[in-house]
Amino acid sequence: MGKIAVTGARVIDVTTGELQARSLYLADGQVVEALDGVADREVDASGCFIAPGFIDLHTHVFNHELFGKGRLPADRIGVGQGVAVVVDAGSSGAPTIDAFPETVLATQATRVFAFINIGSPGLPGLGGGHASRPELCDLEGVVEAFDRHGDWLVGVKVLASQSHTGSFGLEAVKLARKAAELVNKPLMLHVGNAPPLIDDVLDLLRQGDIVTHTYHGKVGGVLGYLDRIIPAFKEAVARGVIVDLGHGRSSFSFRVCEEALAQGMPLDCISSDLHQGNVDRYAVSLARTMTKLRAMGMPLVDVVRRVTCNPARAIDIDRHGFGSLTAGKSTTATIFREREGEIRLEDATGESRTIDRFIEPLGVVMGDDYYPLSEPV
């Protein structure tokens, strides 16, 4: 279809925060000011919102059968849940990255970008975690991967937690730091259970790097004595480090997030960390994760910014039109509503809250195509 008209909705301008009652038009795969002629498809979005296509900055979609379980098809949590762009957060390392294009990019309608892991996730029989030994961290291989795949690789990922790196954790972060420096891309840092200590790994982050799972509920996180924010996190934020949610199965706490926000700490991006272990419970969807921030009192436009313009800037895909509705440049849009109805929300620590309305995507425009959702997510 060449021309799409989405009518009857309120369009969210993520730059100004304004909501405008107007139609949105796309022709030849791009947002346009007006259509020349009649639309090939008209989508009635009465009572809904239109936003730039949602971006999930942290997912796991490299679901090649040879490289372990746990990942999901991109379209299941992408266009199947009203999300235009998913970013794979290090499901593939140097030994497996060349299989990513044929396994994911060529088979999914959802637009996919990826961080490459400094370790070797997915390879069988590693033992102790995929970045737990020097021979599993391929600095040269990671750097060279950007020569072959620089059009969709957006950064380097490292998991700095005892579960994934063991006692080699700090050295794995240093290797990932060097790789990111050599390719001039951001480093995405997973923080979790120590060792390594969060203070030590945060000290290695620079402006534009991303810390994910930031507000988890494990001991040794960003909250220190008497629940005060630790100095290393304050300093990282002051340097311009980007703060990502990364909900996951064990990495988001209502309490920790509220304490941090109350003390002036930011939340720059809202992401789900969706994989097979949390798609049916805990994270469930990007929309469900967004609703949890609404339950904490975050205004709707601010929530939308954290899944559109903010992640687009974080990985430098805003220059391609992602994260905005710019005429002549942008190619995606998400249609959603806030649906009335009581819903129980659960964080990754087991705490639950109830809210009387929730974010419900209805469909996503991807260039010349519209993907309606068949059921709520």
HUTANOR-V136636 format. One record per residue. N is the residue number from 1. RES is the residue in three letters. OMEGA is omega in whole degrees, -180 to 180 (none if undefined). Layout:
N&RES&OMEGA  N&RES&OMEGA
This chain:
1&MET&-175  2&GLY&-174  3&LYS&180  4&ILE&174  5&ALA&176  6&VAL&-170  7&THR&170  8&GLY&-174  9&ALA&170  10&ARG&-177  11&VAL&-180  12&ILE&173  13&ASP&-174  14&VAL&178  15&THR&-177  16&THR&-175  17&GLY&-178  18&GLU&173  19&LEU&-177  20&GLN&176  21&ALA&-179  22&ARG&178  23&SER&175  24&LEU&-177  25&TYR&173  26&LEU&178  27&ALA&-179  28&ASP&173  29&GLY&-179  30&GLN&173  31&VAL&178  32&VAL&-180  33&GLU&-179  34&ALA&179  35&LEU&172  36&ASP&-177  37&GLY&-175  38&VAL&178  39&ALA&174  40&ASP&176  41&ARG&176  42&GLU&-180  43&VAL&179  44&ASP&-178  45&ALA&-178  46&SER&180  47&GLY&-176  48&CYS&174  49&PHE&170  50&ILE&178  51&ALA&169  52&PRO&-179  53&GLY&-178  54&PHE&179  55&ILE&175  56&ASP&-171  57&LEU&-175  58&HIS&177  59&THR&176  60&HIS&-172  61&VAL&177  62&PHE&-169  63&ASN&175  64&HIS&-174  65&GLU&-179  66&LEU&-171  67&PHE&174  68&GLY&-177  69&LYS&175  70&GLY&-178  71&ARG&-178  72&LEU&170  73&PRO&-176  74&ALA&-177  75&ASP&179  76&ARG&-178  77&ILE&177  78&GLY&-178  79&VAL&177  80&GLY&178  81&GLN&177  82&GLY&-178  83&VAL&-176  84&ALA&-174  85&VAL&170  86&VAL&180  87&VAL&178  88&ASP&-173  89&ALA&170  90&GLY&175  91&SER&-177  92&SER&175  93&GLY&-177  94&ALA&-179  95&PRO&-173  96&THR&-170  97&ILE&-177  98&ASP&177  99&ALA&-176  100&PHE&-178  101&PRO&-178  102&GLU&-178  103&THR&-174  104&VAL&-171  105&LEU&-176  106&ALA&-174  107&THR&-173  108&GLN&177  109&ALA&178  110&THR&176  111&ARG&-175  112&VAL&168  113&PHE&-176  114&ALA&163  115&PHE&175  116&ILE&-176  117&ASN&175  118&ILE&177  119&GLY&-174  120&SER&-179  121&PRO&175  122&GLY&179  123&LEU&-176  124&PRO&170  125&GLY&-178  126&LEU&-179  127&GLY&175  128&GLY&180  129&GLY&-170  130&HIS&173  131&ALA&-172  132&SER&-179  133&ARG&-177  134&PRO&-176  135&GLU&178  136&LEU&-178  137&CYS&-171  138&ASP&-179  139&LEU&-178  140&GLU&-179  141&GLY&179  142&VAL&-180  143&VAL&-179  144&GLU&180  145&ALA&180  146&PHE&175  147&ASP&-178  148&ARG&-170  149&HIS&-176  150&GLY&-180  151&ASP&179  152&TRP&171  153&LEU&-173  154&VAL&-180  155&GLY&-178  156&VAL&-179  157&LYS&172  158&VAL&179  159&LEU&-176  160&ALA&176  161&SER&-177  162&GLN&-178  163&SER&-172  164&HIS&-175  165&THR&-180  166&GLY&-177  167&SER&180  168&PHE&-170  169&GLY&-177  170&LEU&179  171&GLU&176  172&ALA&178  173&VAL&179  174&LYS&177  175&LEU&178  176&ALA&177  177&ARG&180  178&LYS&179  179&ALA&-180  180&ALA&178  181&GLU&-176  182&LEU&-180  183&VAL&178  184&ASN&178  185&LYS&179  186&PRO&173  187&LEU&172  188&MET&-176  189&LEU&172  190&HIS&175  191&VAL&-179  192&GLY&-177  193&ASN&-178  194&ALA&0  195&PRO&-2  196&PRO&179  197&LEU&-179  198&ILE&180  199&ASP&-177  200&ASP&-176  201&VAL&177  202&LEU&180  203&ASP&-178  204&LEU&-178  205&LEU&-179  206&ARG&178  207&GLN&179  208&GLY&173  209&ASP&-173  210&ILE&171  211&VAL&-177  212&THR&-169  213&HIS&-168  214&THR&-174  215&TYR&175  216&HIS&-177  217&GLY&-178  218&LYS&176  219&VAL&178  220&GLY&179  221&GLY&-175  222&VAL&175  223&LEU&180  224&GLY&-178  225&TYR&-178  226&LEU&177  227&ASP&175  228&ARG&179  229&ILE&-179  230&ILE&-178  231&PRO&-177  232&ALA&179  233&PHE&176  234&LYS&-179  235&GLU&178  236&ALA&178  237&VAL&180  238&ALA&178  239&ARG&-179  240&GLY&175  241&VAL&-177  242&ILE&-175  243&VAL&-178  244&ASP&-178  245&LEU&-179  246&GLY&-171  247&HIS&178  248&GLY&-180  249&ARG&-175  250&SER&-168  251&SER&174  252&PHE&178  253&SER&174  254&PHE&-174  255&ARG&-178  256&VAL&-180  257&CYS&180  258&GLU&179  259&GLU&-178  260&ALA&180  261&LEU&179  262&ALA&179  263&GLN&173  264&GLY&178  265&MET&-175  266&PRO&163  267&LEU&-173  268&ASP&-176  269&CYS&175  270&ILE&179  271&SER&-171  272&SER&-168  273&ASP&-178  274&LEU&172  275&HIS&-175  276&GLN&-177  277&GLY&-179  278&ASN&-177  279&VAL&178  280&ASP&178  281&ARG&-180  282&TYR&-177  283&ALA&175  284&VAL&-178  285&SER&174  286&LEU&180  287&ALA&178  288&ARG&178  289&THR&176  290&MET&-179  291&THR&179  292&LYS&176  293&LEU&174  294&ARG&179  295&ALA&178  296&MET&175  297&GLY&180  298&MET&179  299&PRO&-175  300&LEU&-178  301&VAL&178  302&ASP&175  303&VAL&-179  304&VAL&178  305&ARG&-176  306&ARG&173  307&VAL&-180  308&THR&-174  309&CYS&-178  310&ASN&177  311&PRO&178  312&ALA&178  313&ARG&-176  314&ALA&-178  315&ILE&171  316&ASP&174  317&ILE&174  318&ASP&179  319&ARG&176  320&HIS&178  321&GLY&178  322&PHE&178  323&GLY&179  324&SER&175  325&LEU&-175  326&THR&180  327&ALA&179  328&GLY&-176  329&LYS&-176  330&SER&-174  331&THR&-176  332&THR&176  333&ALA&176  334&THR&176  335&ILE&-179  336&PHE&175  337&ARG&168  338&GLU&-173  339&ARG&178  340&GLU&-179  341&GLY&-178  342&GLU&180  343&ILE&179  344&ARG&-177  345&LEU&-178  346&GLU&175  347&ASP&-176  348&ALA&178  349&THR&-178  350&GLY&177  351&GLU&-179  352&SER&177  353&ARG&-179  354&THR&179  355&ILE&-174  356&ASP&174  357&ARG&-176  358&PHE&179  359&ILE&-178  360&GLU&174  361&PRO&178  362&LEU&179  363&GLY&180  364&VAL&175  365&VAL&178  366&MET&-179  367&GLY&-178  368&ASP&-174  369&ASP&174  370&TYR&-178  371&TYR&178  372&PRO&176  373&LEU&-178  374&SER&-179  375&GLU&-179  376&PRO&176  377&VAL&none
